[in-house]
């Protein structure tokens, strides 16, 4: 990440959790299974039609995986010594920055499945104009929450000293 101040330190730079790839990969497997089983269709016309449909769906599934990979690569959850930054987008970009000293509350949420894969949502409530931001599919959200709190305390200690 660029655009840090001279005394700012990068603490954490995360991409979304890998489990975002599960659905696109399952879709590819399903389309390849359909493609492999088209020869079981007894009527030639229907077999050829099913083959074409399965091929098109397989190509679309692979393109979807490529797009999801590019989106994953271009999405960052960043914690620095002074702020939380969320940046996403491939062509159009968006960036949210929240100064650590403006953060009022940091919580996380994990479903049962997310606990199994160690992913979850980080919710940051701040005194800023937007109030509350939710960052989805963060890896190890409990640890991320602890790091944000740790750096918030360090900033408070630096201001008081």
FISEBA-317694 format. One record per residue: x, y, z of N, C-alpha, C in turn; residue in three letters. Coordinates in steps of 0.1 Angstrom, whole numbers, padded with zeros to 4 digits, always signed. Layout:
BEGIN
XYZXYZXYZALA...
// end
This chain:
BEGIN
+0008-0012+0000+0000+0000+0000+0009+0012+0000UNK+0005+0022-0007+0012+0035-0008+0005+0045+0001UNK+0010+0057+0001+0004+0068+0007+0004+0068+0022UNK+0015+0063+0028+0016+0063+0043+0023+0076+0047UNK+0020+0081+0059+0028+0093+0064+0042+0088+0068UNK+0050+0098+0070+0064+0094+0073+0066+0086+0086UNK+0057+0087+0095+0059+0079+0108+0049+0068+0109UNK+0042+0065+0098+0032+0054+0098+0038+0041+0095UNK+0034+0031+0103+0039+0017+0102+0028+0008+0097UNK+0031-0001+0087+0022-0011+0083+0021-0022+0093UNK+0010-0025+0098+0008-0036+0108+0003-0048+0102UNK-0007-0047+0093-0014-0058+0087-0019-0054+0073UNK-0018-0063+0064-0023-0061+0050-0029-0075+0046UNK-0042-0076+0046-0049-0088+0044-0058-0087+0031UNK-0058-0098+0024-0068-0100+0013-0080-0107+0020UNK-0092-0107+0013-0103-0115+0019-0099-0130+0021UNK-0106-0136+0029-0104-0151+0032-0105-0159+0020UNK-0098-0170+0019-0098-0179+0008-0111-0185+0005UNK-0120-0186+0015-0132-0193+0013-0141-0186+0003UNK-0138-0174-0001-0146-0168-0012-0144-0176-0025UNK-0134-0184-0026-0132-0192-0038-0140-0205-0039UNK-0146-0209-0028-0153-0222-0027-0164-0222-0037UNK-0173-0213-0038-0184-0213-0047-0180-0214-0062UNK-0171-0205-0066-0166-0206-0080-0160-0219-0083UNK-0152-0225-0074-0145-0238-0077-0156-0249-0077UNK-0166-0249-0068-0176-0259-0069-0184-0258-0082UNK-0186-0245-0087-0193-0243-0099-0185-0249-0111UNK-0172-0248-0111-0164-0254-0121-0164-0269-0121UNK-0164-0274-0109-0164-0289-0108-0178-0294-0113UNK-0189-0287-0109-0202-0291-0114-0203-0291-0129UNK-0198-0280-0135-0199-0279-0150-0190-0289-0157UNK-0178-0292-0151-0170-0303-0157-0176-0317-0155UNK-0183-0319-0144-0190-0332-0142-0202-0333-0153UNK-0209-0322-0155-0219-0322-0165-0213-0324-0179UNK-0202-0318-0182-0195-0320-0194-0191-0335-0196UNK-0186-0341-0186-0181-0354-0186-0193-0364-0188UNK-0205-0361-0184-0216-0370-0184-0225-0368-0196UNK-0222-0359-0205-0231-0357-0216-0232-0369-0225UNK-0222-0377-0225-0222-0389-0234-0232-0400-0230UNK-0238-0398-0218-0248-0407-0213-0262-0404-0219UNK-0264-0393-0225-0277-0389-0231-0279-0397-0243UNK-0291-0404-0244-0293-0413-0255-0295-0407-0269UNK-0301-0395-0270-0305-0389-0282-0294-0379-0287UNK-0289-0381-0299-0278-0373-0304-0280-0358-0303UNK-0292-0354-0307-0295-0340-0307-0294-0334-0293UNK-0300-0341-0283-0300-0337-0270-0286-0337-0264UNK-0279-0348-0268-0265-0350-0263-0256-0338-0268UNK-0258-0334-0281-0250-0323-0286-0254-0310-0280UNK-0267-0308-0278-0272-0296-0271-0266-0295-0257UNK-0267-0306-0250-0262-0306-0236-0247-0304-0236UNK-0240-0309-0246-0225-0307-0246-0222-0292-0249UNK-0229-0286-0257-0227-0272-0260-0230-0263-0248UNK-0241-0266-0241-0245-0259-0229-0234-0261-0218UNK-0230-0273-0216-0220-0276-0206-0207-0269-0209UNK-0203-0269-0222-0190-0262-0225-0191-0247-0223UNK-0203-0241-0226-0205-0227-0224-0204-0224-0209UNK-0212-0232-0201-0212-0230-0187-0198-0232-0180UNK-0190-0241-0186-0177-0244-0181-0168-0232-0183UNK-0169-0226-0195-0161-0214-0198-0165-0202-0189UNK-0178-0201-0187-0183-0190-0179-0179-0192-0164UNK-0178-0205-0160-0174-0208-0146-0159-0204-0144UNK-0151-0207-0154-0137-0204-0154-0135-0189-0154UNK-0142-0182-0162-0141-0167-0163-0146-0161-0149UNK-0156-0167-0143-0161-0162-0130-0150-0164-0120UNK-0143-0175-0120-0132-0178-0110-0121-0168-0113UNK-0118-0165-0125-0107-0155-0129-0111-0141-0123UNK-0123-0138-0125-0128-0125-0120-0128-0124-0105UNK-0132-0135-0099-0132-0135-0084-0118-0134-0079UNK-0108-0140-0086-0094-0140-0082-0089-0126-0083UNK-0092-0119-0094-0088-0105-0096-0094-0096-0085UNK-0107-0098-0082-0113-0090-0072-0106-0092-0058UNK-0103-0105-0055-0097-0109-0043-0083-0102-0042UNK-0076-0103-0053-0062-0097-0053-0062-0082-0051UNK-0073-0075-0056-0073-0061-0056-0081-0056-0043UNK-0084-0064-0034-0091-0061-0022-0082-0062-0010UNK-0080-0051-0002-0071-0051+0009-0078-0046+0022UNK-0076-0053+0033-0079-0047+0046-0066-0044+0053UNK-0063-0032+0055-0050-0028+0060-0052-0021+0074UNK-0043-0025+0083-0042-0018+0095-0028-0012+0096UNK-0027+0001+0099-0014+0008+0101-0014+0013+0115UNK-0003+0019+0119-0002+0024+0132-0011+0036+0135UNK-0017+0041+0124-0026+0053+0126-0040+0051+0121UNK-0043+0041+0112-0056+0040+0106-0059+0026+0101UNK-0072+0024+0099-0077+0012+0092-0081+0016+0078UNK-0077+0009+0068-0079+0012+0054-0086+0000+0048UNK-0096+0002+0040-0102-0009+0032-0103-0004+0018UNK-0097-0011+0009-0096-0007-0005-0100-0019-0014UNK-0109-0016-0024-0114-0026-0032-0117-0021-0046UNK-0118-0030-0056-0122-0026-0069-0111-0029-0079UNK-0115-0034-0091-0106-0037-0102-0104-0025-0111UNK-0115-0021-0117-0114-0009-0126-0118+0003-0118UNK-0130+0004-0113-0134+0014-0104-0129+0011-0090UNK-0123+0020-0083-0118+0017-0070-0125+0025-0059UNK-0126+0019-0047-0131+0026-0036-0121+0023-0024UNK-0121+0033-0015-0112+0033-0004-0118+0040+0008UNK-0118+0033+0019-0123+0038+0032-0111+0039+0041UNK-0110+0050+0048-0099+0052+0058-0105+0057+0070UNK-0102+0050+0081-0107+0054+0094-0095+0056+0104UNK-0094+0068+0109-0083+0071+0118-0085+0063+0131UNK-0075+0058+0136-0076+0050+0149-0081+0058+0160UNK-0078+0071+0161-0083+0079+0172-0097+0082+0171UNK-0104+0080+0159-0118+0083+0157-0127+0070+0160UNK-0120+0059+0162-0128+0046+0163-0133+0045+0178UNK-0146+0043+0179-0153+0042+0192-0154+0027+0196UNK-0157+0018+0186-0159+0004+0190-0155-0005+0178UNK-0149-0016+0181-0145-0026+0171-0151-0039+0176UNK-0160-0045+0167-0165-0059+0171-0163-0068+0159UNK-0165-0081+0161-0165-0090+0150-0176-0100+0151UNK-0180-0106+0140-0191-0115+0139-0186-0127+0131UNK-0189-0139+0136-0186-0151+0129-0198-0161+0130UNK-0202-0166+0118-0212-0177+0118-0204-0190+0122UNK-0212-0201+0124-0206-0213+0127-0196-0218+0117UNK-0200-0217+0104-0191-0220+0093-0179-0211+0093UNK-0181-0198+0095-0169-0189+0095-0160-0192+0106UNK-0165-0197+0118-0156-0201+0129-0147-0213+0124UNK-0153-0222+0117-0146-0234+0112-0134-0230+0103UNK-0136-0220+0094-0126-0216+0084-0118-0204+0089UNK-0122-0199+0101-0115-0188+0107-0116-0175+0099UNK-0128-0172+0095-0131-0159+0088-0142-0152+0095UNK-0145-0140+0091-0156-0133+0098-0157-0118+0093UNK-0166-0111+0100-0168-0097+0097-0162-0089+0108UNK-0156-0078+0105-0151-0068+0114-0160-0056+0113UNK-0166-0051+0124-0175-0040+0124-0168-0029+0132UNK-0165-0017+0125-0158-0006+0131-0168+0006+0132UNK-0171+0010+0144-0179+0021+0147-0170+0033+0150UNK-0172+0044+0143-0164+0056+0145-0172+0068+0147UNK-0165+0079+0151-0172+0092+0152-0172+0099+0139UNK-0167+0092+0128-0167+0099+0115-0181+0100+0109UNK-0182+0106+0098-0195+0109+0091-0203+0096+0088UNK-0196+0085+0084-0203+0073+0080-0208+0065+0092UNK-0201+0067+0104-0206+0060+0116-0201+0046+0118UNK-0206+0037+0109-0202+0023+0111-0199+0017+0097UNK-0188+0009+0097-0183+0002+0085-0182-0013+0088UNK-0186-0021+0079-0185-0036+0081-0175-0041+0070UNK-0165-0048+0074-0156-0054+0065-0158-0069+0065UNK-0162-0075+0054-0165-0089+0053-0154-0098+0050UNK-0155-0111+0054-0145-0121+0050-0131-0118+0054UNK-0129-0113+0066-0116-0110+0071-0110-0122+0078UNK-0098-0125+0075-0091-0136+0081-0089-0134+0095UNK-0091-0144+0104-0089-0143+0118-0094-0130+0124UNK-0107-0128+0124-0112-0115+0128-0110-0112+0143UNK-0109-0122+0152-0106-0120+0166-0092-0114+0168UNK-0083-0119+0160-0069-0114+0161-0068-0100+0155UNK-0076-0098+0144-0076-0084+0138-0082-0074+0148UNK-0093-0078+0155-0099-0069+0165-0089-0066+0176UNK-0082-0076+0180-0072-0074+0191-0061-0065+0186UNK-0056-0066+0174-0045-0057+0169-0050-0043+0168UNK-0063-0041+0163-0068-0027+0162-0069-0021+0176UNK-0074-0029+0186-0074-0023+0200-0060-0020+0205UNK-0051-0029+0202-0037-0027+0207-0031-0013+0201UNK-0033-0011+0188-0028+0001+0182-0036+0013+0186UNK-0049+0012+0189-0057+0023+0194-0051+0027+0207UNK-0048+0017+0216-0042+0021+0229-0028+0027+0228UNK-0020+0022+0218-0007+0028+0216-0009+0043+0212UNK-0018+0046+0203-0021+0060+0199-0025+0068+0210UNK-0033+0063+0219-0038+0071+0231-0026+0073+0240UNK-0017+0063+0242-0005+0065+0250+0004+0075+0244UNK+0006+0075+0231+0015+0085+0224+0010+0099+0226UNK-0004+0101+0225-0010+0114+0227-0008+0119+0241UNK-0009+0110+0251-0008+0113+0265+0006+0116+0270UNK+0016+0111+0263+0030+0112+0267+0036+0124+0260UNK
// end
